[in-house]
Amino acid sequence: GGMNHGAGGGAGGYRATTGHSVSASSYAVTVGAGGAAVTSNAQGNNGSASAFGSIATVGGGGGGCHTGGAGVQNGKAGGSGGGGAKSTVGVGTGGSGTSSPAQGNDGGDSDAGAGWGGAGGGGGGSVGGDHTGSVGGAGGTGTANSITGSSLYYAGGGGGSSHTGSGGSGGSSVGGNGDGGYPGTGVTSGSTNTGSGGGANGDGSGSSGAGGSGKVVVRYKFQ
């Protein structure tokens, strides 16, 4: 997530592939790290990619922030894009999600009305919510999958912040929550091993939320 009137981080790329042929050999497996939290006025950090052999994802996009004065930061592109943030002089737009192959959705946009804050990051299931006035945008919804035997959500977007109002909630309860301004204690990180975006900081003190680490699950039928 972004720091200071920040926007939520985008979820890492979500891919679910069936019918993938494998042989009796070794395969490289990479579990990507979530984007690290930021502690000064800056855009959020992008996450890193996860992969199983040739099936790879794109790390989530960092959320925008208000850097002071004329600073307006857009969300970064990623598997899902980070949200855009607003300053006193303008608005930021959400980063783009990866569409080829489809992995996620765009981050939300900030509006030109009263109040500083940020939009929600995109999620595997939907675009990030827009920042409106004194309300931070909600993170985009995650995607449910039962490959482990239980239906679990992955790739929820991080919630955007508000400087004086209420922060946006993380997508599908796995994305991190944005905070509602002073004293900046409502920020949470994306849930571990879900590839979810971190929540944004609206205060300018403390830190933003970090992205949740990724996950690779392989399920096969022995014959």
N, C-alpha and C positions, 0 to 999 in steps of 0.2 A: 504493500500500500504506500501511497504518497504521504509526505510529511508536511504539515502546516496547511490547513484548509485543503487537505489532500483528498485524492480519489482512490477508490479501491483497486486492488490488483486483480488482473485477469487470471482465470484458471489456466492450468497447463492443458495442453492438447489432450483430448479424450479420443481414443480409438478402440473399437471393438471389432475384431476380425474373426470370422469363422471359416472353416474349410481350408485353413492354411497348411499346406503340405510340409512335413518335416521328415528328416531321415535320422538314422542313428549316428549322430555326430555332436560336436560341441557347438553351442550358440552363445554369442555374446549378449549379456543382459545388463542393461544400464538403468538404474533407478535415479531419476533426476532429483536434484535438491530444489526446494522452494527458494524464491528470491529472498535474499537477506533483508531484514528490517533496516530502515534508515533512521538516523538520529539527528539529522540536520535538514534544513529546508531543501528538499530534493525530490525528484521523481523516484518512484519505487524501482527496485531492481527486478529485472526479468529473472524468471526461473530457468532451470536448465532441463534439457531433454531427457526423456526416458525412451528405451528402445528394447525390443526383442529381435535379434537378428536384423533383418531388413525392414521391420515394422518400427517406425520411429515417430515420435511426436515432437512438437515445438513447445518450449517452455512458455509459461504464462507471461503476459505483458505487464510491466510496472505501471502503477497508477500515477496520474499527474499531481501537481502541487502548485500552490501559490508561493512564488519565491520572493515576494515583496515588491513594492512599487508597481512597475508595469509587467512584472513577471507572470505570465500565464503559461501553464504547461499542459500539453495534450497527453493523453494516455499513450503508452507504448504498444506496438503491435506484438502479438504472440499467438500461442495456441488459441486462447481467448485474449482480447485486448483489455488493457487497463482503462479505467474511466478518466474523463477529463475534469479539470479543476477550474475554479473561477477566482479572479482577483478583482480589485476595485476598478479595473479598466477594461476587462474583457472576459471572454469565456473560452474554455478549452473543450476539445472534442475527444471522444473515445478512440482508443487504438483499435485497429482492425484485428479480427480473429482470422485464423488460417482456414481457408476454404478448399484447398486442393492438396491432399484430400481433406474432407471436412473434419475439423477437430474442435471447433468452438465458435464463439460469437463475439461481436464487437462490444467494447466498453460503452457505457452511457455517456451522455453529454451534460455539461453544466449549463444553467440558464442565465439570462441577463438580468433577472430580477434582483430584489434586495437579498442580502445575505451572502456570506462567503461559504464555500464548501466544495464538495466534490461528488462526482457520480460514482455509481457502482461499476466494478469490473465485470466483464462478460463471463458467462459460465458455459458449461457443456450443453445445457438445455435451453438457454435463452440469453438475449442481450442484457447488459447491465442496465439498471434503472437510472434515469436522469436525476441530476441534482435540481431541486426546485426550492427556491427561496432559502428558508432556514432548515431544510430537511435534506440530509445526505441520501444519495441514491442507493437502493438495495442492490446487492450483488446478484448477478444472473444465476438462475437456478442450475443445480447440478443435474447429472444424469444417473438414474438408478440402474444397477446391474446385479444379477443374481449368480454370477459365475462362481462365487465362493460357496454357494449354497444358501446364502441369505441376501435379501435385497438391501443393498447399500448404495448410498449416494457418493458420487465422485465428481470432481471438477466443478465446485461451486465458486462463484465469483466473490471477491471481497467487497464489503460495504464501504460506501463513501462517507466522508465526515461532514460535519457542520460546525462552524466557528461558534455560533451562539444558540443553536437549536438542538436537533436530535440527529444522531448518526444513523446510517443505513445498516440494516441487518445483512449478514452474510448469506449467500445463496444456499438453500436447502440445509441449513444448520451445519454445513461443513466449511463454508467460506468464513473468513474472519469478519467480525463486526467493526464498523467505523464508529468513532466517538463523536460526542456532541459538544466539543469545545472544552473549556477549562474544567478541571485541570488535566484533561487528556488521559484519563484512566480507563476509558471504556473500550480501548482498542484491543482486539484479539487477533491471533494469527490463524491462518488456514489450518484445518485439521491434518495431522500427520498421516502420510500415506493415502491421501485422497487427491493430491494434485490441485488443491484449492487455493484461491487468492487470499492474500492478507488484507486486513482492514486498514483504513486510513486514519491518520491523526489530524485532528482539527485545531489543535492548540499550539503547536510549535515547540512544546517541551516533551521530554520523554522520547518515545520512538513510535514508528509505525508498526503494524503487524507484519510478520514474515509470511511468506507463502508456505503452504503445506508440501511436504515431500511427495514425490510421485509413487506409483505402484505399478508393478508388472505381474499379471496373473496368467498362467498358462494352464489350460485344462484340456485333457485329451483322453480318449478311450483306448485302453490297451487291447490289442487284438492278437 
